[in-house]
């Protein structure tokens, strides 16, 4: 009969051997990665900024890995449908998600219940882009700058109307009001074009929307752009001041990132991160994205994880203050 100590030793050796086998297998998988096509889920319909970004990344990632990267547009539920699909996918690096600020830092406060956990169900890979929005007005609006707009709003007896077509701009309008000491009423629109048409028709005095959708009308003199909703100016339109220049500390933009299912091997995440960082520094990629109003950026997985935590902490109290719910 074996002694208890001897039995424990045998069990210990078995556990150690099992761990070594798992580590060896995981390492072999990572070295062979990718050996088959990769899927990139985009949580929006084709045609918008996220779609341009995702397809650009997919094309270049395919070239880097000498493997197909298939784009799947899974729109709906404020990115929840695509996020849930990726969260429930095998953690093998073959299913990627182009996740935005709502996906990882806002939805947990906006919705009573989510089918995925933004922290536990995903592993960060890299921050990949910023998409700027702008505050616009009809061409006959009496103010020409953010300073004049704020002064005009404070003189009005009624609250200032600001149109918004997305959750990001809705929250951005509230933050502007809070930081500049304004009384506002937000007018919701479904998508950018309906709100832009309302501005062009003089039906609403102010509207926050994607910069890329507005720049052509701005260049044609059809609308005024009072400011970029950020701390710095846009590279593609450096003549437009940032709202942060007038309201110090104001910085609102849509950020895009790539994440994978939790428990994806760190070696695979490192491969994906290195490829994405390389791609997003390519001059032709940066130029292509800028024409769509997208600023390429990058990060380490650890930097993205820290950024997501900071953004969650930043927006949660603002969402609660507004009472905004997306259910």
C-alpha positions as CSV (number, residue, x, y, z in Angstrom):
1,X,0.0,0.0,0.0
2,X,1.4,3.4,-1.0
3,X,2.0,5.9,1.7
4,X,0.0,9.2,1.8
5,X,3.1,11.1,1.0
6,X,3.9,8.9,-2.0
7,X,0.3,9.2,-3.3
8,X,0.5,13.0,-3.0
9,X,3.7,13.0,-5.0
10,X,2.1,11.0,-7.8
11,X,-0.8,13.3,-7.9
12,X,1.5,16.3,-7.9
13,X,3.5,14.9,-10.8
14,X,0.3,14.2,-12.7
15,X,-0.9,17.7,-12.2
16,X,2.5,19.2,-13.2
17,X,2.5,17.0,-16.3
18,X,-1.0,18.1,-17.3
19,X,-0.1,21.7,-16.9
20,X,3.0,21.3,-19.0
21,X,1.0,19.5,-21.7
22,X,-1.6,22.4,-21.8
23,X,1.2,25.0,-21.9
24,X,2.9,23.1,-24.7
25,X,-0.3,22.7,-26.7
26,X,-1.2,26.4,-26.2
27,X,2.3,27.4,-27.3
28,X,2.0,25.2,-30.4
29,X,-1.3,26.8,-31.3
30,X,0.1,30.3,-31.0
31,X,3.1,29.5,-33.1
32,X,0.9,28.1,-35.9
33,X,-1.6,31.0,-35.6
34,X,-3.3,31.9,-37.9
35,X,-3.7,28.7,-39.9
36,X,-7.2,29.4,-41.2
37,X,-9.5,32.4,-42.0
38,X,-10.2,34.9,-39.2
39,X,-13.6,36.6,-38.7
40,X,-13.9,40.3,-37.8
41,X,-17.3,41.3,-36.6
42,X,-18.4,44.9,-37.1
43,X,-21.4,45.9,-35.0
44,X,-22.8,48.3,-37.7
45,X,-24.3,48.2,-41.2
46,X,-21.9,48.6,-44.2
47,X,-21.0,52.1,-45.3
48,X,-20.2,54.0,-42.1
49,X,-16.9,55.0,-40.5
50,X,-16.7,51.7,-38.5
51,X,-17.2,49.7,-41.6
52,X,-14.5,51.6,-43.5
53,X,-12.1,51.1,-40.5
54,X,-13.0,47.4,-40.1
55,X,-12.6,46.6,-43.8
56,X,-9.3,48.5,-44.0
57,X,-7.9,46.6,-41.0
58,X,-9.2,43.3,-42.3
59,X,-7.6,43.8,-45.7
60,X,-4.2,44.7,-44.2
61,X,-4.4,42.1,-41.4
62,X,-5.0,39.5,-44.1
63,X,-1.9,40.6,-46.0
64,X,0.2,40.6,-42.8
65,X,-0.9,37.1,-41.8
66,X,-1.2,35.7,-45.4
67,X,-4.6,34.5,-44.4
68,X,-8.2,35.6,-45.2
69,X,-9.9,38.0,-42.7
70,X,-13.6,37.9,-43.3
71,X,-15.7,40.9,-42.3
72,X,-19.2,40.2,-40.9
73,X,-21.5,43.2,-40.3
74,X,-23.7,42.3,-37.2
75,X,-25.7,45.5,-36.5
76,X,-28.2,46.0,-33.7
77,X,-28.7,46.6,-30.0
78,X,-26.2,49.4,-29.7
79,X,-23.4,46.9,-30.7
80,X,-24.8,44.2,-28.3
81,X,-25.6,41.6,-31.0
82,X,-22.1,41.5,-32.4
83,X,-20.5,41.7,-28.9
84,X,-22.5,38.8,-27.6
85,X,-21.6,36.7,-30.6
86,X,-17.9,37.3,-30.1
87,X,-18.1,36.8,-26.3
88,X,-19.5,33.3,-26.9
89,X,-17.0,32.4,-29.5
90,X,-14.1,30.0,-28.9
91,X,-11.1,31.8,-27.4
92,X,-8.7,30.9,-30.2
93,X,-8.0,34.2,-31.9
94,X,-10.2,33.4,-35.0
95,X,-13.1,35.7,-34.0
96,X,-12.4,39.4,-33.5
97,X,-14.7,42.3,-32.5
98,X,-14.4,45.9,-33.6
99,X,-15.7,47.4,-30.3
100,X,-16.6,51.0,-29.7
101,X,-17.0,53.1,-26.5
102,X,-20.6,52.0,-26.1
103,X,-19.7,48.3,-26.3
104,X,-17.1,48.3,-23.5
105,X,-17.6,51.5,-21.4
106,X,-21.2,52.6,-21.7
107,X,-23.6,49.7,-22.3
108,X,-23.3,48.3,-18.8
109,X,-24.8,51.6,-17.4
110,X,-27.2,52.2,-20.3
111,X,-28.8,48.8,-20.1
112,X,-30.4,47.1,-17.1
113,X,-29.0,43.8,-18.2
114,X,-26.4,42.7,-20.9
115,X,-25.9,39.2,-22.3
116,X,-22.1,39.8,-22.0
117,X,-19.8,41.2,-19.4
118,X,-17.6,44.0,-20.9
119,X,-14.7,43.2,-18.5
120,X,-14.9,39.4,-18.0
121,X,-15.9,38.2,-21.4
122,X,-13.3,40.0,-23.6
123,X,-9.5,40.3,-23.7
124,X,-8.2,43.7,-25.0
125,X,-6.0,43.6,-28.1
126,X,-5.5,47.2,-29.2
127,X,-7.1,50.7,-29.4
128,X,-7.2,51.3,-33.2
129,X,-8.9,54.7,-33.9
130,X,-10.7,57.8,-32.9
131,X,-13.7,59.1,-34.8
132,X,-14.4,62.8,-34.3
133,X,-17.7,64.6,-34.1
134,X,-18.5,68.2,-34.5
135,X,-21.1,70.8,-33.3
136,X,-22.7,72.4,-36.4
137,X,-25.3,75.2,-37.0
138,X,-27.2,76.6,-40.0
139,X,-25.2,79.1,-42.0
140,X,-27.4,82.0,-40.8
141,X,-26.9,81.1,-37.1
142,X,-25.9,84.3,-35.2
143,X,-22.8,82.9,-33.5
144,X,-19.7,82.0,-35.4
145,X,-17.5,80.5,-32.7
146,X,-17.9,78.4,-29.6
147,X,-17.4,81.4,-27.4
148,X,-20.1,83.3,-29.1
149,X,-22.4,80.3,-29.1
150,X,-22.0,79.9,-25.3
151,X,-22.6,83.6,-24.7
152,X,-25.7,83.5,-26.8
153,X,-27.0,80.4,-25.1
154,X,-26.6,82.1,-21.7
155,X,-28.6,85.1,-22.8
156,X,-31.6,83.0,-23.8
157,X,-34.5,82.7,-21.4
158,X,-35.3,79.2,-22.8
159,X,-32.9,76.2,-22.9
160,X,-30.8,75.8,-26.0
161,X,-31.9,73.1,-28.4
162,X,-29.1,70.7,-29.5
163,X,-29.8,67.8,-31.9
164,X,-28.1,64.4,-31.4
165,X,-28.1,61.2,-33.5
166,X,-26.0,58.9,-31.3
167,X,-25.6,58.1,-27.6
168,X,-22.0,59.4,-27.8
169,X,-23.2,62.9,-29.0
170,X,-26.1,62.8,-26.6
171,X,-23.8,62.4,-23.7
172,X,-21.4,64.9,-25.3
173,X,-24.1,67.5,-25.3
174,X,-24.8,66.9,-21.6
175,X,-21.2,67.1,-20.8
176,X,-20.8,70.4,-22.7
177,X,-23.8,71.9,-20.9
178,X,-22.3,70.8,-17.5
179,X,-18.9,72.1,-18.2
180,X,-20.0,75.4,-19.9
181,X,-22.9,76.1,-17.5
182,X,-25.6,75.9,-20.2
183,X,-29.3,74.9,-20.0
184,X,-30.0,72.6,-23.0
185,X,-32.7,70.4,-24.4
186,X,-31.6,67.5,-26.6
187,X,-33.6,66.7,-29.7
188,X,-33.0,63.0,-30.7
189,X,-32.6,62.1,-34.4
190,X,-32.3,58.7,-36.0
191,X,-28.9,58.8,-37.6
192,X,-26.7,61.5,-38.9
193,X,-28.5,62.4,-42.2
194,X,-31.9,63.3,-40.7
195,X,-30.3,65.7,-38.2
196,X,-28.0,67.2,-40.8
197,X,-31.0,67.8,-43.1
198,X,-32.8,69.5,-40.2
199,X,-29.8,71.9,-39.8
200,X,-29.6,72.5,-43.6
201,X,-33.3,73.3,-43.5
202,X,-33.0,75.6,-40.5
203,X,-35.3,73.5,-38.4
204,X,-32.8,73.1,-35.5
205,X,-30.1,75.6,-34.3
206,X,-27.4,73.2,-33.2
207,X,-26.5,69.6,-34.0
208,X,-23.7,67.2,-33.0
209,X,-22.7,64.6,-35.6
210,X,-19.9,62.8,-37.3
211,X,-17.3,65.1,-38.7
212,X,-16.9,63.0,-41.9
213,X,-20.6,63.5,-42.7
214,X,-20.4,67.3,-42.4
215,X,-17.0,68.4,-43.8
216,X,-18.3,68.4,-47.5
217,X,-21.2,70.7,-46.5
218,X,-18.9,72.8,-44.4
219,X,-16.4,73.3,-47.3
220,X,-19.4,74.2,-49.6
221,X,-20.5,76.9,-47.1
222,X,-23.8,75.1,-46.4
223,X,-23.3,74.9,-42.6
224,X,-21.2,76.4,-39.9
225,X,-19.0,74.1,-37.8
226,X,-18.5,75.8,-34.4
227,X,-16.1,73.2,-33.1
228,X,-14.7,69.7,-33.0
229,X,-16.0,67.7,-30.1
230,X,-12.5,67.1,-28.7
231,X,-9.4,68.6,-27.1
232,X,-7.5,68.9,-30.3
233,X,-8.2,69.9,-33.9
234,X,-8.7,67.4,-36.7
235,X,-5.8,66.7,-39.1
236,X,-8.2,66.8,-42.1
237,X,-9.7,70.2,-41.0
238,X,-7.1,72.1,-39.0
239,X,-9.0,75.4,-39.5
240,X,-11.9,74.2,-37.3
241,X,-11.2,74.9,-33.6
242,X,-11.7,72.2,-31.0
243,X,-14.4,72.8,-28.3
244,X,-11.7,72.0,-25.8
245,X,-9.9,75.2,-26.8
246,X,-12.9,77.2,-25.4
247,X,-14.1,74.8,-22.7
248,X,-10.8,73.4,-21.2
249,X,-11.0,69.7,-20.5
250,X,-13.8,68.9,-22.9
251,X,-12.9,65.9,-25.0
252,X,-15.5,63.7,-26.6
253,X,-15.0,61.3,-29.4
254,X,-16.0,57.8,-30.5
255,X,-13.1,55.3,-29.9
256,X,-12.7,52.0,-31.7
257,X,-10.8,49.0,-30.5
258,X,-10.2,45.3,-31.3
259,X,-11.0,42.7,-28.6
260,X,-11.2,38.9,-28.6
261,X,-13.0,36.4,-26.3
262,X,-11.6,36.1,-22.8
263,X,-9.0,33.3,-22.3
264,X,-7.6,33.8,-25.7
265,X,-3.9,32.8,-25.4
266,X,-1.6,35.8,-24.6
267,X,0.8,34.8,-27.4
268,X,-2.0,35.1,-30.0
269,X,-3.1,38.4,-28.5
270,X,0.5,39.6,-28.8
271,X,0.6,38.5,-32.5
272,X,-2.6,40.4,-33.3
273,X,-1.4,43.5,-31.4
274,X,1.9,43.6,-33.2
275,X,0.2,43.3,-36.6
276,X,-2.4,46.0,-35.8
277,X,0.2,48.5,-34.5
278,X,2.2,48.0,-37.7
279,X,-0.9,48.4,-39.9
280,X,-2.1,51.6,-38.2
281,X,1.3,53.2,-38.7
282,X,1.3,52.7,-42.4
283,X,1.0,56.0,-44.3
284,X,-1.5,54.7,-46.8
285,X,-3.7,53.3,-44.1
286,X,-3.6,56.6,-42.1
287,X,-4.4,58.6,-45.2
288,X,-7.3,56.2,-46.2
289,X,-8.8,56.5,-42.7
290,X,-8.4,60.3,-42.5
291,X,-10.5,60.7,-45.6
292,X,-13.3,59.0,-43.7
293,X,-12.8,61.2,-40.7
294,X,-11.0,58.5,-38.7
295,X,-7.8,59.1,-36.8
296,X,-5.6,55.9,-36.6
297,X,-4.1,55.2,-33.2
298,X,-2.8,52.2,-31.4
299,X,-1.9,50.8,-27.9
300,X,-0.8,47.8,-26.0
301,X,-3.4,45.4,-24.7
302,X,-2.6,46.6,-21.2
303,X,-3.0,50.3,-22.2
304,X,-6.4,49.4,-23.8
305,X,-7.6,47.7,-20.6
306,X,-6.6,50.7,-18.5
307,X,-8.3,53.1,-21.0
308,X,-11.5,51.1,-20.9
309,X,-11.6,51.3,-17.1
310,X,-11.0,55.0,-17.2
311,X,-13.7,55.6,-19.8
312,X,-16.2,53.4,-17.9
313,X,-15.6,55.5,-14.7
314,X,-15.9,58.7,-16.7
315,X,-19.2,58.0,-18.4
316,X,-21.1,56.0,-15.8
317,X,-22.0,59.0,-13.6
318,X,-22.9,61.2,-16.6
319,X,-25.2,58.5,-17.9
320,X,-26.8,58.2,-14.5
321,X,-27.2,62.0,-14.2
322,X,-29.0,62.2,-17.5
323,X,-31.2,59.2,-16.8
324,X,-30.5,58.0,-20.3
325,X,-31.5,54.4,-20.9
326,X,-31.2,52.4,-24.1
327,X,-33.5,49.5,-23.3
